[in-house]
Amino acid sequence: MTFEQCQANLMTIRNRQGTQCPVVKVAYNGTFYQGRLTRADSDPENRGDSPSPFGLLVLESLGLGRGPETILQIADIPADGIRDMSAA
């Protein structure tokens, strides 16, 4: 997935859920991860001046307690790999 694909996909999901930190399901190397998105390097405010194509998505576990974060590399996510959990 490119940064542009990631940003477009996340904008659609954020608009649908009405939050900057939507609940998503991400396909990644044959496994699905789900959680609340807390950071996306595809967002302009997180890109910085680095020309690197390798950015991250950070997912926080769902629930009341804070669990470990899941860190996924955007380049390893397939083009249709980010899904809206509220649209099940």
C-alpha positions as CSV (number, residue, x, y, z in Angstrom):
1,M,0.0,0.0,0.0
2,T,1.3,3.5,-0.8
3,F,1.0,6.4,1.5
4,E,-1.6,8.0,-0.8
5,Q,-3.7,4.8,-0.7
6,C,-3.4,4.6,3.0
7,Q,-4.3,8.3,3.6
8,A,-7.4,8.1,1.2
9,N,-8.6,4.9,2.9
10,L,-8.2,6.3,6.4
11,M,-9.9,9.6,5.5
12,T,-13.0,7.6,4.3
13,I,-13.0,5.5,7.5
14,R,-12.5,8.5,9.7
15,N,-15.3,10.4,8.0
16,R,-17.6,7.4,8.4
17,Q,-16.8,6.9,12.1
18,G,-16.5,10.7,12.9
19,T,-13.2,10.4,14.7
20,Q,-9.5,10.9,14.0
21,C,-8.8,7.5,15.8
22,P,-11.1,5.0,14.1
23,V,-11.5,1.3,14.9
24,V,-10.0,-0.6,12.0
25,K,-9.1,-4.1,10.8
26,V,-5.8,-4.5,8.9
27,A,-4.7,-7.4,6.7
28,Y,-1.0,-7.8,7.2
29,N,1.1,-10.8,5.9
30,G,-1.8,-13.2,6.0
31,T,-3.0,-12.1,9.5
32,F,-5.7,-9.7,10.5
33,Y,-5.0,-7.1,13.2
34,Q,-7.7,-4.9,14.7
35,G,-7.7,-2.0,17.1
36,R,-8.0,1.7,17.4
37,L,-5.7,3.7,15.1
38,T,-3.5,6.0,17.1
39,R,-0.9,7.0,14.5
40,A,-0.6,6.8,10.7
41,D,2.7,8.0,9.1
42,S,0.6,8.6,5.9
43,D,-1.0,11.6,7.6
44,P,0.7,14.8,6.5
45,E,1.4,15.9,10.1
46,N,3.4,12.7,10.7
47,R,5.4,12.5,7.5
48,G,8.0,15.1,8.2
49,D,10.6,15.8,5.5
50,S,11.8,12.2,5.2
51,P,11.5,10.8,1.6
52,S,11.3,7.3,3.0
53,P,8.5,5.2,1.7
54,F,8.4,3.1,4.9
55,G,5.9,4.5,7.3
56,L,3.9,2.9,10.1
57,L,0.4,2.4,11.4
58,V,0.0,2.1,15.1
59,L,-3.0,0.3,16.5
60,E,-4.0,0.3,20.2
61,S,-5.9,-2.7,21.6
62,L,-9.6,-2.4,22.1
63,G,-11.0,-2.3,25.6
64,L,-10.8,-0.4,28.8
65,G,-7.2,-1.3,29.8
66,R,-4.2,-0.2,27.9
67,G,-2.6,-3.2,26.2
68,P,0.4,-3.5,23.9
69,E,0.4,-1.5,20.7
70,T,0.5,-3.2,17.3
71,I,2.9,-1.6,14.8
72,L,2.5,-2.3,11.1
73,Q,4.5,-1.1,8.1
74,I,2.3,0.6,5.5
75,A,4.3,-0.8,2.6
76,D,3.4,-4.4,3.7
77,I,-0.3,-3.8,3.8
78,P,-2.2,-4.8,0.6
79,A,-4.1,-2.1,-1.3
80,D,-7.4,-3.2,0.2
81,G,-6.0,-4.2,3.5
82,I,-7.5,-1.5,5.8
83,R,-11.2,-2.0,6.7
84,D,-13.7,-0.1,8.8
85,M,-14.7,-2.2,11.8
86,S,-18.0,-0.3,12.3
87,A,-19.1,-1.3,8.8
88,A,-19.4,-5.0,9.6
